[in-house]
């Protein structure tokens, strides 16, 4: 969601927004009546491609399915044996049942993806596969696998991912001084504010207007619109559940504990994209939040001093980086995977 939603809502009691953005008859914290669910821990879909010696598991991010990796898999069919994962609930697949508890910091759906990947590794008898995550949700899955299951995986590659939600200071208009919260404080904000006071009754129209824009995914406008439509097709309760778990997630104090190599490929974005003026519900804001979400958000990982963590900025890229600079992304991945 855009910084207007992320920051002003959190600290301005939501009264700066017009009432039509909410619909009191909605309950986005539950599945629609008759929605058919899958078992918790079940993956939405897995697409296998390639015949290379190195196994690679690609995990689609928030709202997306395995199809976003089609171009990458075509280019790498001789380098890797790839398993592209659709998280449950995306790309037309059923989501798990909604948990009875509002404890979003438990990340039950996100951990369900992790469980599904571990089961995939076991089923396919994969030997320490590369884990590739991007964007939101799959970045958290990849980091958790690195932290909790280093014996099962080889290396982790993050492509255009947010490690956790970077919060702007409450009263300071400058982004540079991040507003830090303890894990407990993050959980409380999500459980007491975000979930019941905003996301439960937010309308689909408001959601789509506040989500990432097509030009933030990739530089090509036609591809960006297609990708936006793919993400927007996921049911709102499914998107909201995963996003609330992301808002409550925070691994920043545990980077030093990671015991497998991790490569973070960060999008550069363009000056034009970062400096543009955006408007939502009559409020104006700048596009520079992308810099703080996708670059400065990794500062705590850099400061952890863990030599297994590497960071590389890929010029000319946006969130789905392998669309914008396939050669640059490919070179970085191959170099890292081959070491």
Secondary structure, DSSP 8 states (H G I E B T S, - for coil): --HIIIIIHHHSTTTTS-GGGB-TT--TTS--TT---B-TT--SEEEEE---SEEEEEE--TT--GGGGHHHHHHTTTTEEEEEEE-TTSTT---B---SS--GGG-HHHHHHHHHHHHHHHHHT-SSEEEEEEETTHHHHHHHHHHH-TTTEEEEEEEEE-SS-----SS-S-SSS-----HHHHHHHIIIIIIIIIITTB-HHHHHHHS--HHHH-SSHHHHHHHHHHHHTS-HHHHHHHHHHHHH---GGGGGG--S-EEEEEE---HHHHH-EEEETTEEEETTHHHHHHTGGGHHHHHTT-TTEEEEEETT--SSHHHH-HHHHHHHHHHHHH-
